[in-house]
Amino acid sequence: MKLGRWFQDSEFLCRCGRIECEAPKTPAPALVALLDRLREAVAAPLIITSGLRCSMWNAHLGGEPLSGHLTGTEADLSCPSSRFRYRLLVAACALGVRRLGLYPKHVHVGLDTTALPLDVVWLGAVKEGL
């Protein structure tokens, strides 16, 4: 099923592969709207590397216990180059994103305003074995 202008629901699904996965099936509409605007701002496709997660998969990936991946308010986007990462960061800041994580191969964008700190940018590392 199409979500927003550019995305399919399957792009957001939890990647744990378990039948008993309790992750939400669709992301928050505000996240989809943000990703549509980001895609238009960078004028290039966005590849979601991690969208929705169940608690087991979130823990496996080393995610925060209150991660917005669990509620559909946050996503990780592939960044194939530093130039693309720069364009994505500039666009995200211009659109009011208040939670950004920079990783070697992706950028985390977050909208969660309930349980996590706002107005933050953090540097993350690739987890061993992933």
Secondary structure by P-SEA (a helix, b strand, c coil): ccccccccccccccccccccccccccccaaaaaaaaaaaaaacbbbbbccccccaaaaaaacccccccccccccbbbbbccaaaaaaaaaaaaaacccbbbbcccbbbbbcccccccccbbbbbcccccc
